[in-house]
Amino acid sequence: MNRLSVVAAKRAVLGAIALVALAAPRVAMAQEADPLKFTTNETRIVGWVIKADKTAEFEEAWAGIRALLAKSDNAELKAFGGTLENLYKIDQPAFDYPAAGSGQKAVIYIFRIDTPSTTYSYNPRQILYEYLKAGQEGSPVTRAEADTLYTTKLGAAFLTVNPLWTLKKIGG
């Protein structure tokens, strides 16, 4: 294959990835209508596209959020935190994520939520600042701790939530 054919093939692959990334539903972490608040308790898969060099921050942020939910005096919040235990990293090499700019490598994490809450959103901003009431009296988390988890760790790692899948059981 000559050099021109290799360049054309690379452009075609990058174009296809960009098309998939743009066509798939994407969710902003602080969006007005919250697609991370579910209305049924059917099993869900939530996919997170994360910067490849920020995986430790992403994992630390969710571990911190789960730990804070576990410390809550609210039994419902503790149970909600238990729905966040199934976090997986897709076992594949980091890939170019063209929607984030030239050279950005990404990896995919998924939450498998077997019985999602219909009361609480899975949006980390809402978990920290609304449900755990970061920085308010009686909260298990200070505002500075919440800001570190949400802005410094998740914000630095996050590219998109893409997409949200509902799993339907086939057969018996």
C-alpha positions in Angstrom: 0.0 0.0 0.0 1.5 3.4 -0.9 1.7 6.3 1.5 -1.3 8.1 0.0 -3.5 5.0 0.5 -2.4 4.7 4.2 -3.2 8.4 4.8 -6.6 8.0 3.1 -7.3 4.9 5.1 -6.4 6.6 8.4 -8.6 9.6 7.5 -11.5 7.2 6.7 -11.2 5.4 10.1 -11.0 8.7 12.0 -14.0 10.1 10.1 -16.0 7.0 11.0 -15.1 7.3 14.7 -16.0 11.0 14.6 -19.3 10.2 13.0 -20.2 7.6 15.6 -19.1 10.0 18.4 -21.3 12.8 17.0 -24.3 10.6 16.1 -24.5 8.8 19.4 -26.5 10.5 22.2 -24.2 12.4 24.5 -24.9 13.7 27.9 -23.4 16.7 29.6 -22.8 16.1 33.3 -24.7 19.2 34.4 -27.5 19.1 31.8 -31.0 20.6 32.5 -33.1 17.5 31.7 -31.3 14.8 33.5 -30.9 11.6 31.5 -29.1 10.0 34.5 -32.3 10.0 36.5 -34.2 6.8 35.5 -38.0 6.3 35.6 -37.9 2.5 35.7 -35.8 0.0 37.6 -34.7 -2.0 34.5 -31.1 -2.9 34.4 -29.0 0.0 32.8 -25.6 0.3 31.4 -24.0 3.8 31.6 -20.9 4.3 29.5 -18.4 6.9 30.4 -15.7 8.0 27.8 -12.7 9.1 29.9 -9.4 10.7 29.0 -6.9 7.8 28.9 -4.3 9.7 31.1 -7.0 10.5 33.7 -8.3 7.1 34.5 -6.9 7.2 38.1 -8.8 10.4 38.8 -12.0 9.0 37.4 -11.7 5.8 39.5 -10.7 7.8 42.6 -13.7 10.1 42.2 -16.3 7.3 42.0 -14.6 5.5 44.9 -14.9 8.7 46.9 -18.5 9.2 46.0 -19.4 5.6 46.9 -17.5 6.0 50.3 -19.4 9.2 51.1 -22.7 7.5 50.3 -21.8 4.6 52.5 -21.1 7.0 55.4 -24.5 8.8 55.0 -27.0 8.6 57.9 -29.7 8.3 55.2 -30.5 4.6 54.6 -31.9 5.3 51.1 -28.7 7.1 50.1 -26.6 4.2 51.4 -28.7 1.8 49.4 -28.4 4.1 46.4 -24.6 3.9 46.8 -24.8 0.2 46.6 -26.1 0.5 43.0 -22.8 2.0 42.0 -20.7 -1.0 42.8 -20.5 -2.5 39.3 -17.9 -0.2 37.6 -15.9 -1.7 34.8 -13.2 -0.5 32.4 -13.5 -1.9 28.9 -10.4 -4.1 28.2 -9.2 -2.5 25.0 -6.3 -0.1 24.2 -6.9 3.6 24.4 -8.3 5.0 21.2 -8.3 8.4 19.5 -11.3 10.5 20.5 -11.6 13.1 17.7 -14.5 15.0 19.3 -12.1 16.1 22.1 -9.4 17.5 19.7 -6.3 16.2 18.0 -4.4 13.5 19.8 -6.8 13.0 22.7 -6.8 9.3 23.7 -9.8 7.9 25.5 -11.0 4.7 27.3 -14.5 3.5 28.2 -15.8 2.7 31.6 -19.3 1.3 32.2 -21.6 1.1 35.2 -23.9 -1.9 35.2 -26.8 -0.8 37.4 -28.9 -3.9 38.0 -31.7 -2.2 39.9 -31.3 1.5 39.3 -32.8 4.1 41.7 -35.9 5.9 40.4 -35.5 8.4 43.3 -32.0 9.6 42.8 -30.0 10.7 39.7 -26.7 9.1 38.8 -25.3 12.5 37.9 -22.3 13.0 40.2 -23.0 16.7 40.6 -26.4 16.0 42.0 -25.1 13.2 44.2 -22.4 15.4 45.8 -24.2 18.8 46.0 -27.9 17.9 46.3 -28.2 14.5 47.9 -25.1 14.6 50.2 -25.4 18.4 50.6 -21.7 19.1 50.3 -20.6 21.9 52.6 -23.8 22.1 54.5 -24.2 21.5 58.2 -24.4 17.7 59.0 -23.1 16.7 55.5 -20.5 13.9 55.4 -18.6 15.9 52.8 -17.1 19.4 52.9 -17.5 21.7 49.9 -13.8 21.5 49.2 -13.9 17.6 49.2 -16.8 17.6 46.9 -15.2 20.2 44.6 -12.0 18.0 44.4 -14.0 14.9 43.5 -16.3 16.6 41.0 -14.2 19.3 39.4 -10.6 18.3 39.9 -11.0 14.5 39.4 -14.2 13.9 37.4 -14.0 17.2 35.5 -10.4 16.5 34.5 -11.2 13.0 33.3 -14.6 13.3 31.7 -15.2 13.4 28.0 -18.8 12.2 27.7 -21.5 9.8 28.9 -22.3 7.9 25.8 -24.9 6.3 25.5 -27.3 5.2 28.2 -28.6 1.7 27.5 -31.5 -0.2 29.0 -31.1 -3.9 29.0 -34.1 -6.1 28.2 -34.0 -9.7 29.3 -34.4 -12.2 26.4 -35.9 -15.6 27.1 -36.4 -17.2 30.5 
